[in-house]
Amino acid sequence: LSLQREALMLHPPGNPYRDNTVNNFALALKTRYDKLDASEDLDETINLFKDSLHSRPHAHPRRHITIVSLSSALCCRFTHTRKNEDVEEAIRLCQESLEALPSLHP
């Protein structure tokens, strides 16, 4: 994870590879969360997926993958915290992903 964090520093906002770097770091943190159940990892994962999602335009071919990853992380957090806003956001994001698919896959 320290190398992932360093790679993120090397790809500041505006760098064309930042969204991939952020997404990969978020996936690594989610894996650690799955193994160690550290809530701070899950919170950072969600923030990173949100960062990656905001840097990917609606027409980005991998945007729906980030949406699904973020939705999954939000559902996971909902399971532990029972905060309705997490599951509501996850549902909204899944709907957004479904709406985008026809334009991505004719």
C-alpha positions as YAML, in Angstrom:
chain: A
units: angstrom
residues:
- id: 1
  name: LEU
  ca: [0.00, 0.00, 0.00]
- id: 2
  name: SER
  ca: [2.88, 2.36, 0.62]
- id: 3
  name: LEU
  ca: [3.92, 1.98, -3.02]
- id: 4
  name: GLN
  ca: [0.36, 2.60, -4.15]
- id: 5
  name: ARG
  ca: [0.24, 5.76, -2.03]
- id: 6
  name: GLU
  ca: [3.58, 6.87, -3.52]
- id: 7
  name: ALA
  ca: [2.28, 6.23, -7.05]
- id: 8
  name: LEU
  ca: [-0.71, 8.40, -6.22]
- id: 9
  name: MET
  ca: [1.63, 11.25, -5.23]
- id: 10
  name: LEU
  ca: [3.37, 10.90, -8.60]
- id: 11
  name: HIS
  ca: [0.03, 11.32, -10.41]
- id: 12
  name: PRO
  ca: [-1.44, 14.60, -9.12]
- id: 13
  name: PRO
  ca: [-4.88, 15.85, -10.19]
- id: 14
  name: GLY
  ca: [-4.86, 16.56, -13.90]
- id: 15
  name: ASN
  ca: [-2.48, 13.70, -14.69]
- id: 16
  name: PRO
  ca: [-4.07, 11.46, -17.36]
- id: 17
  name: TYR
  ca: [-3.20, 8.31, -15.37]
- id: 18
  name: ARG
  ca: [-4.49, 9.54, -12.01]
- id: 19
  name: ASP
  ca: [-7.92, 7.90, -12.26]
- id: 20
  name: ASN
  ca: [-6.35, 4.47, -12.80]
- id: 21
  name: THR
  ca: [-3.86, 5.02, -9.99]
- id: 22
  name: VAL
  ca: [-6.59, 6.14, -7.59]
- id: 23
  name: ASN
  ca: [-8.80, 3.21, -8.58]
- id: 24
  name: ASN
  ca: [-5.98, 0.68, -8.08]
- id: 25
  name: PHE
  ca: [-5.13, 2.14, -4.68]
- id: 26
  name: ALA
  ca: [-8.79, 1.98, -3.65]
- id: 27
  name: LEU
  ca: [-8.96, -1.68, -4.69]
- id: 28
  name: ALA
  ca: [-5.85, -2.46, -2.64]
- id: 29
  name: LEU
  ca: [-7.30, -0.72, 0.43]
- id: 30
  name: LYS
  ca: [-10.59, -2.59, 0.00]
- id: 31
  name: THR
  ca: [-8.66, -5.87, -0.07]
- id: 32
  name: ARG
  ca: [-6.90, -4.94, 3.17]
- id: 33
  name: TYR
  ca: [-10.23, -3.96, 4.70]
- id: 34
  name: ASP
  ca: [-11.68, -7.34, 3.71]
- id: 35
  name: LYS
  ca: [-8.81, -9.08, 5.51]
- id: 36
  name: LEU
  ca: [-8.38, -6.84, 8.59]
- id: 37
  name: ASP
  ca: [-11.81, -5.23, 8.99]
- id: 38
  name: ALA
  ca: [-10.28, -1.78, 9.53]
- id: 39
  name: SER
  ca: [-13.07, 0.79, 9.07]
- id: 40
  name: GLU
  ca: [-10.60, 3.57, 8.24]
- id: 41
  name: ASP
  ca: [-9.51, 1.57, 5.19]
- id: 42
  name: LEU
  ca: [-13.11, 1.31, 4.01]
- id: 43
  name: ASP
  ca: [-13.70, 5.04, 4.51]
- id: 44
  name: GLU
  ca: [-10.56, 5.87, 2.54]
- id: 45
  name: THR
  ca: [-11.57, 3.35, -0.13]
- id: 46
  name: ILE
  ca: [-14.91, 5.10, -0.57]
- id: 47
  name: ASN
  ca: [-13.25, 8.51, -0.79]
- id: 48
  name: LEU
  ca: [-10.77, 7.24, -3.37]
- id: 49
  name: PHE
  ca: [-13.47, 5.63, -5.51]
- id: 50
  name: LYS
  ca: [-15.39, 8.92, -5.39]
- id: 51
  name: ASP
  ca: [-12.23, 10.76, -6.48]
- id: 52
  name: SER
  ca: [-11.73, 8.32, -9.34]
- id: 53
  name: LEU
  ca: [-15.38, 8.60, -10.37]
- id: 54
  name: HIS
  ca: [-15.24, 12.40, -10.45]
- id: 55
  name: SER
  ca: [-12.18, 12.30, -12.69]
- id: 56
  name: ARG
  ca: [-13.84, 9.94, -15.19]
- id: 57
  name: PRO
  ca: [-16.27, 11.62, -17.58]
- id: 58
  name: HIS
  ca: [-19.69, 10.03, -18.16]
- id: 59
  name: ALA
  ca: [-18.55, 8.62, -21.50]
- id: 60
  name: HIS
  ca: [-15.44, 6.94, -20.00]
- id: 61
  name: PRO
  ca: [-15.49, 3.23, -20.97]
- id: 62
  name: ARG
  ca: [-14.56, 2.07, -17.43]
- id: 63
  name: ARG
  ca: [-16.72, 4.52, -15.47]
- id: 64
  name: HIS
  ca: [-19.35, 1.86, -14.74]
- id: 65
  name: ILE
  ca: [-16.68, -0.36, -13.13]
- id: 66
  name: THR
  ca: [-15.77, 2.41, -10.71]
- id: 67
  name: ILE
  ca: [-19.46, 2.97, -9.98]
- id: 68
  name: VAL
  ca: [-19.94, -0.71, -9.14]
- id: 69
  name: SER
  ca: [-16.82, -0.73, -6.95]
- id: 70
  name: LEU
  ca: [-17.97, 2.37, -5.08]
- id: 71
  name: SER
  ca: [-21.47, 0.93, -4.67]
- id: 72
  name: SER
  ca: [-20.04, -2.28, -3.27]
- id: 73
  name: ALA
  ca: [-17.88, -0.39, -0.77]
- id: 74
  name: LEU
  ca: [-20.87, 1.74, 0.30]
- id: 75
  name: CYS
  ca: [-22.99, -1.39, 0.82]
- id: 76
  name: CYS
  ca: [-20.20, -2.91, 2.87]
- id: 77
  name: ARG
  ca: [-20.06, 0.18, 5.08]
- id: 78
  name: PHE
  ca: [-23.85, 0.15, 5.39]
- id: 79
  name: THR
  ca: [-23.65, -3.43, 6.67]
- id: 80
  name: HIS
  ca: [-21.49, -2.21, 9.56]
- id: 81
  name: THR
  ca: [-22.92, 1.24, 10.28]
- id: 82
  name: ARG
  ca: [-26.58, 0.88, 9.19]
- id: 83
  name: LYS
  ca: [-26.48, 4.42, 7.81]
- id: 84
  name: ASN
  ca: [-29.22, 4.66, 5.21]
- id: 85
  name: GLU
  ca: [-27.39, 7.31, 3.17]
- id: 86
  name: ASP
  ca: [-24.73, 4.74, 2.23]
- id: 87
  name: VAL
  ca: [-27.19, 2.22, 0.81]
- id: 88
  name: GLU
  ca: [-29.25, 4.97, -0.81]
- id: 89
  name: GLU
  ca: [-26.15, 6.31, -2.56]
- id: 90
  name: ALA
  ca: [-25.20, 2.78, -3.63]
- id: 91
  name: ILE
  ca: [-28.65, 2.27, -5.19]
- id: 92
  name: ARG
  ca: [-28.49, 5.64, -6.96]
- id: 93
  name: LEU
  ca: [-25.05, 4.81, -8.35]
- id: 94
  name: CYS
  ca: [-26.18, 1.41, -9.61]
- id: 95
  name: GLN
  ca: [-29.10, 3.06, -11.38]
- id: 96
  name: GLU
  ca: [-26.69, 5.57, -12.93]
- id: 97
  name: SER
  ca: [-24.47, 2.73, -14.09]
- id: 98
  name: LEU
  ca: [-27.39, 0.91, -15.70]
- id: 99
  name: GLU
  ca: [-28.51, 4.07, -17.47]
- id: 100
  name: ALA
  ca: [-25.00, 4.57, -18.86]
- id: 101
  name: LEU
  ca: [-24.60, 1.03, -20.22]
- id: 102
  name: PRO
  ca: [-26.66, 1.46, -23.40]
- id: 103
  name: SER
  ca: [-24.44, 4.34, -24.46]
- id: 104
  name: LEU
  ca: [-21.33, 2.30, -23.70]
- id: 105
  name: HIS
  ca: [-22.52, -0.97, -25.27]
- id: 106
  name: PRO
  ca: [-24.70, -0.37, -28.36]
...
